[in-house]
């Protein structure tokens, strides 16, 4: 009986040691740094916007789609696909679209912060930004917008809120859209995009803004 108790005690001690060792390994295992987490956030995997119906399947003027977010209609589109280099930042403007949106009832309160109309037109700009350097940088793909020389918007008017402005850590790629509600416009003739300055972590300017002119917006997606 005494030998049996000693055997049970030995097994218990061995199990406790194994558990403690496993916990020690678990605690000492390297955890992802904030920079690594940010790199994984907002990368090539595009997440549909929670407030606006996805427009990827709208190909030509008049195409419309209705889902739980509302009804979205494509009015005009311009494929741009131009890349600009700002001191190791690769900034691509993918496309510019004019769309009409009738938000679902549950989203009306959200849009009241931007317009009192229950349906509206908006300009959507698709962008991609990649930091190819080894340093964290700060950049805004759209600081100001000039539409048809009559309508001006700033980054504060963007309602897509996809966190494209601000810090972009070393090696990170951001991909998404910015949307700006507009009024009193029959067609989209041209859009001038002015990006923000490129600054480092010390808030020192390290790159001048880019000015992009998009004209000839068509009614059909090429």
C-alpha positions as a Markdown table, in Angstrom:
| # | Residue | x | y | z |
|---|---|---|---|---|
| 1 | Unk | 0.0 | 0.0 | 0.0 |
| 2 | Unk | 2.9 | 2.3 | 0.9 |
| 3 | Unk | 4.5 | 1.6 | -2.4 |
| 4 | Unk | 1.3 | 2.3 | -4.2 |
| 5 | Unk | 0.9 | 5.7 | -2.5 |
| 6 | Unk | 4.5 | 6.6 | -3.4 |
| 7 | Unk | 3.8 | 5.7 | -7.0 |
| 8 | Unk | 0.7 | 7.9 | -7.2 |
| 9 | Unk | 2.6 | 10.7 | -5.6 |
| 10 | Unk | 5.4 | 10.4 | -8.1 |
| 11 | Unk | 2.9 | 10.4 | -11.0 |
| 12 | Unk | 1.2 | 13.5 | -9.6 |
| 13 | Unk | 4.5 | 15.4 | -9.2 |
| 14 | Unk | 5.5 | 14.4 | -12.8 |
| 15 | Unk | 2.1 | 15.7 | -14.2 |
| 16 | Unk | 2.5 | 18.9 | -12.2 |
| 17 | Unk | 6.0 | 19.5 | -13.5 |
| 18 | Unk | 4.9 | 18.8 | -17.1 |
| 19 | Unk | 1.9 | 21.3 | -16.7 |
| 20 | Unk | 4.2 | 23.9 | -15.2 |
| 21 | Unk | 6.7 | 23.5 | -18.1 |
| 22 | Unk | 3.9 | 23.8 | -20.7 |
| 23 | Unk | 2.7 | 27.0 | -19.0 |
| 24 | Unk | 6.2 | 28.4 | -19.0 |
| 25 | Unk | 6.7 | 27.7 | -22.7 |
| 26 | Unk | 3.3 | 29.3 | -23.4 |
| 27 | Unk | 4.2 | 32.4 | -21.4 |
| 28 | Unk | 7.6 | 32.7 | -23.0 |
| 29 | Unk | 6.3 | 32.1 | -26.6 |
| 30 | Unk | 6.8 | 35.3 | -28.6 |
| 31 | Unk | 3.6 | 37.4 | -29.0 |
| 32 | Unk | 2.8 | 39.5 | -32.1 |
| 33 | Unk | 4.0 | 43.1 | -31.7 |
| 34 | Unk | 1.6 | 46.0 | -32.4 |
| 35 | Unk | 3.4 | 46.6 | -35.7 |
| 36 | Unk | 2.9 | 43.0 | -36.7 |
| 37 | Unk | -0.8 | 43.2 | -35.9 |
| 38 | Unk | -1.2 | 46.4 | -37.8 |
| 39 | Unk | 0.5 | 44.8 | -40.8 |
| 40 | Unk | -2.1 | 42.1 | -40.9 |
| 41 | Unk | -4.9 | 44.7 | -40.5 |
| 42 | Unk | -6.4 | 46.2 | -43.7 |
| 43 | Unk | -4.2 | 44.2 | -46.2 |
| 44 | Unk | -5.0 | 42.5 | -49.5 |
| 45 | Unk | -8.1 | 40.9 | -48.0 |
| 46 | Unk | -10.8 | 43.5 | -48.7 |
| 47 | Unk | -13.6 | 43.6 | -46.2 |
| 48 | Unk | -16.9 | 45.1 | -47.5 |
| 49 | Unk | -18.0 | 48.4 | -46.0 |
| 50 | Unk | -20.6 | 47.9 | -43.2 |
| 51 | Unk | -22.6 | 51.0 | -44.3 |
| 52 | Unk | -22.7 | 50.8 | -48.1 |
| 53 | Unk | -23.7 | 48.1 | -50.6 |
| 54 | Unk | -20.8 | 46.6 | -52.4 |
| 55 | Unk | -20.5 | 47.9 | -56.0 |
| 56 | Unk | -18.0 | 45.4 | -57.5 |
| 57 | Unk | -20.7 | 43.7 | -59.7 |
| 58 | Unk | -22.1 | 47.0 | -61.1 |
| 59 | Unk | -20.5 | 47.2 | -64.6 |
| 60 | Unk | -22.3 | 49.9 | -66.5 |
| 61 | Unk | -24.4 | 53.0 | -66.0 |
| 62 | Unk | -27.8 | 52.1 | -64.6 |
| 63 | Unk | -26.8 | 48.8 | -63.1 |
| 64 | Unk | -28.3 | 48.5 | -59.6 |
| 65 | Unk | -28.1 | 46.2 | -56.6 |
| 66 | Unk | -30.3 | 45.9 | -53.5 |
| 67 | Unk | -29.2 | 44.2 | -50.2 |
| 68 | Unk | -29.7 | 44.7 | -46.5 |
| 69 | Unk | -27.8 | 48.0 | -46.6 |
| 70 | Unk | -29.9 | 49.6 | -49.3 |
| 71 | Unk | -30.1 | 50.2 | -53.0 |
| 72 | Unk | -27.0 | 51.2 | -54.9 |
| 73 | Unk | -26.9 | 52.4 | -58.6 |
| 74 | Unk | -23.8 | 53.0 | -60.7 |
| 75 | Unk | -24.0 | 56.3 | -62.7 |
| 76 | Unk | -20.4 | 56.8 | -64.0 |
| 77 | Unk | -17.0 | 55.2 | -63.6 |
| 78 | Unk | -13.4 | 55.8 | -64.5 |
| 79 | Unk | -10.7 | 53.1 | -64.3 |
| 80 | Unk | -7.5 | 54.9 | -63.3 |
| 81 | Unk | -5.0 | 52.4 | -62.0 |
| 82 | Unk | -2.1 | 54.8 | -61.7 |
| 83 | Unk | 0.6 | 54.4 | -59.1 |
| 84 | Unk | 2.6 | 57.3 | -57.6 |
| 85 | Unk | 5.8 | 57.0 | -55.5 |
| 86 | Unk | 6.3 | 59.2 | -52.5 |
| 87 | Unk | 9.6 | 58.4 | -50.8 |
| 88 | Unk | 8.9 | 54.7 | -50.4 |
| 89 | Unk | 5.2 | 55.0 | -50.3 |
| 90 | Unk | 3.4 | 53.4 | -53.3 |
| 91 | Unk | 0.1 | 55.2 | -53.7 |
| 92 | Unk | -2.4 | 53.8 | -56.3 |
| 93 | Unk | -5.6 | 55.3 | -57.4 |
| 94 | Unk | -7.6 | 52.4 | -58.7 |
| 95 | Unk | -10.9 | 54.0 | -59.9 |
| 96 | Unk | -13.3 | 56.9 | -59.4 |
| 97 | Unk | -17.1 | 56.3 | -59.5 |
| 98 | Unk | -20.3 | 58.3 | -59.2 |
| 99 | Unk | -23.0 | 56.3 | -57.5 |
| 100 | Unk | -26.5 | 56.8 | -56.2 |
| 101 | Unk | -27.5 | 55.3 | -52.8 |
| 102 | Unk | -30.8 | 54.8 | -51.0 |
| 103 | Unk | -29.7 | 53.5 | -47.6 |
| 104 | Unk | -31.8 | 51.1 | -45.6 |
| 105 | Unk | -34.0 | 52.5 | -42.8 |
| 106 | Unk | -31.6 | 51.2 | -40.1 |
| 107 | Unk | -28.7 | 53.2 | -41.6 |
| 108 | Unk | -30.4 | 56.6 | -42.0 |
| 109 | Unk | -29.2 | 57.8 | -38.6 |
| 110 | Unk | -25.6 | 57.1 | -39.6 |
| 111 | Unk | -25.9 | 59.1 | -42.8 |
| 112 | Unk | -27.6 | 62.1 | -41.1 |
| 113 | Unk | -24.1 | 63.1 | -39.9 |
| 114 | Unk | -23.3 | 63.7 | -43.5 |
| 115 | Unk | -26.6 | 64.7 | -45.2 |
| 116 | Unk | -30.2 | 65.2 | -44.3 |
| 117 | Unk | -31.4 | 63.6 | -47.6 |
| 118 | Unk | -32.7 | 60.1 | -47.5 |
| 119 | Unk | -31.0 | 59.2 | -50.8 |
| 120 | Unk | -28.0 | 60.8 | -52.4 |
| 121 | Unk | -25.2 | 60.7 | -55.0 |
| 122 | Unk | -21.6 | 60.2 | -53.9 |
| 123 | Unk | -18.1 | 60.0 | -55.4 |
| 124 | Unk | -16.2 | 56.9 | -54.4 |
| 125 | Unk | -12.4 | 56.7 | -54.8 |
| 126 | Unk | -10.7 | 53.3 | -54.7 |
| 127 | Unk | -7.1 | 53.4 | -53.4 |
| 128 | Unk | -4.2 | 51.3 | -52.3 |
| 129 | Unk | -1.3 | 52.4 | -50.2 |
| 130 | Unk | 1.9 | 50.4 | -49.4 |
| 131 | Unk | 4.8 | 51.4 | -47.2 |
| 132 | Unk | 7.9 | 49.8 | -48.7 |
| 133 | Unk | 10.3 | 51.3 | -46.2 |
| 134 | Unk | 11.5 | 50.0 | -42.8 |
| 135 | Unk | 10.1 | 53.0 | -41.0 |
| 136 | Unk | 6.5 | 53.8 | -39.9 |
| 137 | Unk | 5.0 | 56.7 | -41.8 |
| 138 | Unk | 1.9 | 58.8 | -41.8 |
| 139 | Unk | -0.1 | 59.5 | -45.0 |
| 140 | Unk | -3.6 | 60.4 | -46.2 |
| 141 | Unk | -4.5 | 59.3 | -49.7 |
| 142 | Unk | -7.2 | 62.0 | -50.1 |
| 143 | Unk | -6.7 | 65.2 | -48.2 |
| 144 | Unk | -8.8 | 67.4 | -50.5 |
| 145 | Unk | -11.1 | 66.8 | -53.5 |
| 146 | Unk | -12.2 | 69.2 | -56.2 |
| 147 | Unk | -15.1 | 68.0 | -58.3 |
| 148 | Unk | -16.1 | 69.7 | -61.5 |
| 149 | Unk | -14.4 | 72.9 | -60.2 |
| 150 | Unk | -17.5 | 73.6 | -58.2 |
| 151 | Unk | -17.6 | 71.1 | -55.3 |
| 152 | Unk | -14.8 | 70.8 | -52.7 |
| 153 | Unk | -14.5 | 68.1 | -50.1 |
| 154 | Unk | -11.9 | 67.3 | -47.4 |
| 155 | Unk | -10.8 | 64.0 | -45.8 |
| 156 | Unk | -13.2 | 64.9 | -42.9 |
| 157 | Unk | -16.2 | 64.4 | -45.3 |
| 158 | Unk | -15.3 | 60.8 | -46.1 |
| 159 | Unk | -18.1 | 58.5 | -44.8 |
| 160 | Unk | -16.5 | 55.1 | -45.7 |
| 161 | Unk | -14.3 | 55.4 | -42.6 |
| 162 | Unk | -12.0 | 52.5 | -43.6 |
| 163 | Unk | -9.0 | 53.9 | -41.6 |
| 164 | Unk | -7.0 | 54.6 | -44.7 |
| 165 | Unk | -5.6 | 57.9 | -43.3 |
| 166 | Unk | -2.9 | 58.1 | -40.7 |
| 167 | Unk | -0.1 | 55.7 | -39.7 |
| 168 | Unk | 1.0 | 53.0 | -42.1 |
| 169 | Unk | 3.6 | 50.8 | -40.5 |
| 170 | Unk | 6.7 | 49.4 | -42.2 |
| 171 | Unk | 5.7 | 46.9 | -44.8 |
| 172 | Unk | 2.0 | 47.4 | -44.4 |
| 173 | Unk | -0.5 | 47.7 | -47.3 |
| 174 | Unk | -3.9 | 49.4 | -47.0 |
| 175 | Unk | -6.6 | 48.9 | -49.6 |
| 176 | Unk | -10.1 | 50.4 | -49.6 |
| 177 | Unk | -12.3 | 53.2 | -50.5 |
| 178 | Unk | -13.2 | 56.8 | -49.6 |
| 179 | Unk | -16.7 | 58.2 | -50.2 |
| 180 | Unk | -17.9 | 61.8 | -50.5 |
| 181 | Unk | -21.6 | 62.8 | -50.7 |
| 182 | Unk | -22.3 | 65.5 | -53.2 |
| 183 | Unk | -25.3 | 67.6 | -54.3 |
| 184 | Unk | -26.5 | 69.4 | -57.4 |
| 185 | Unk | -24.5 | 67.5 | -59.9 |
| 186 | Unk | -25.7 | 66.0 | -63.2 |
| 187 | Unk | -22.5 | 64.3 | -64.3 |
| 188 | Unk | -18.9 | 63.8 | -63.1 |
| 189 | Unk | -16.7 | 65.6 | -65.6 |
| 190 | Unk | -13.4 | 65.7 | -63.7 |
| 191 | Unk | -12.0 | 65.1 | -60.2 |
| 192 | Unk | -8.9 | 66.5 | -58.8 |
| 193 | Unk | -7.4 | 64.6 | -55.9 |
| 194 | Unk | -4.8 | 66.1 | -53.5 |
| 195 | Unk | -3.2 | 63.7 | -51.1 |
| 196 | Unk | -1.8 | 64.6 | -47.7 |
| 197 | Unk | 1.8 | 65.2 | -46.9 |
| 198 | Unk | 4.0 | 62.3 | -46.1 |
| 199 | Unk | 5.4 | 62.6 | -42.5 |
| 200 | Unk | 7.5 | 60.4 | -40.3 |
| 201 | Unk | 6.9 | 59.3 | -36.6 |
| 202 | Unk | 8.5 | 62.6 | -35.5 |
| 203 | Unk | 5.9 | 64.5 | -37.5 |
| 204 | Unk | 8.6 | 65.7 | -39.9 |
| 205 | Unk | 7.5 | 66.1 | -43.5 |
| 206 | Unk | 9.4 | 63.7 | -45.7 |
| 207 | Unk | 7.3 | 63.8 | -48.9 |
| 208 | Unk | 5.2 | 66.3 | -50.8 |
| 209 | Unk | 1.5 | 65.7 | -51.6 |
| 210 | Unk | 0.5 | 64.2 | -54.9 |
| 211 | Unk | -2.0 | 66.0 | -57.2 |
| 212 | Unk | -4.0 | 63.7 | -59.5 |
| 213 | Unk | -6.4 | 64.8 | -62.2 |
| 214 | Unk | -9.1 | 62.3 | -63.3 |
| 215 | Unk | -11.1 | 63.4 | -66.3 |
| 216 | Unk | -13.2 | 61.7 | -69.0 |
| 217 | Unk | -15.3 | 59.8 | -66.5 |
| 218 | Unk | -17.5 | 57.5 | -68.6 |
| 219 | Unk | -20.9 | 55.9 | -68.2 |
| 220 | Unk | -19.6 | 52.4 | -68.9 |
| 221 | Unk | -16.9 | 50.4 | -67.1 |
| 222 | Unk | -14.2 | 49.5 | -69.6 |
